[in-house]
Amino acid sequence: MITILALCSGLSAVKFALEDDLGVALAMVGAAAVLDMLDGRIARLLDATSKMGGELDSLADAISFGVAPALVLYVTLLDANSAGWIIALIYAVSIVLRLARFNTLTAETNRPGYTQEYFVGVPAPAGALIALLPIALYEEFGNGWWTSFAAVAAWTVFSAALIVSRIPTLAMKTVAVPPQAAAGLLVLVALAAALLVTYPLILLMVLDALYLLHIPFAVRSQRWVAARPQHWESKPSERRAERRATRSEGARRSVARLGLRRPGSR
């Protein structure tokens, strides 16, 4: 039921875009993304997972985050011409390819445990919200270079490239917050809630920027784990402790080496 609601929400974005209500169109895609995060968790919580549910989830994602955003961009900022249609097709196809690869990787049973902590490429909901960033800029700031056909086309292709890439990105369901950071996280959640009520488009821009900025960290983290098979089955918190210990040891060695170099020594 939640997956069907996500599908209806994402596809309704096209209706509101055709009616030139772009703010609501963005909200519909955002609601579909939230429902997509909830459906699997609730199904596992209620012990209601099924093969049909998994297939339905992929089909709904293809429409909500592939077809719907492509059509929204096409009828608004891609000028509804032939060149814009090609760009929209590139984006929609990238979402479908990404979902097909995700299903294939999920079916593999011999993958190391740490790979479940990373997505291969940008996931479909995040990719859709990144691709729709020019519409958020248009709604918030009006026309500008960010609404030109060239800029929107380039950004859409860039989003499609991130989606089909093999760049590792963090799976949010596996991110653990250290106890000492809980208070700061609650403050950020309160701030996000305030922005959602008062400046939702600004919040979308901030979230897009933060997501893009996290990618270098995810790449570095994944490479660190992949190069150390002894940590493949360790918990993320254990690996973070190991990395902190390694950095501290490296810092102590650097200080020790500097201490041996006295003024005037050769």
Secondary structure, 3 states (H helix, E strand, C coil): CHHHHHHHHHHHHHHHHHCCCHHHHHHHHHHHHHHHHHHHHHHHHCCCCCHHHHHHHHHHHHHHHHHHHHHHHHHCCCCCCHHHHHHHHHHHHHHHHHHHHHHHHHHCCCCCHHHHHEEECCCHHHHHHHHCHHHHHHHHHCCCHHHCHHHHHHHHHHHHHHHHCCCEEECHHHCCCCHHHHHHHHHHHHHHHHHHHHCHHHHHHHHHHHHHHHHHHHHHHHHHHHCCHHHCCCCHHHHHHHHHHHHHHHHHHHHHHHHHCCCCCC
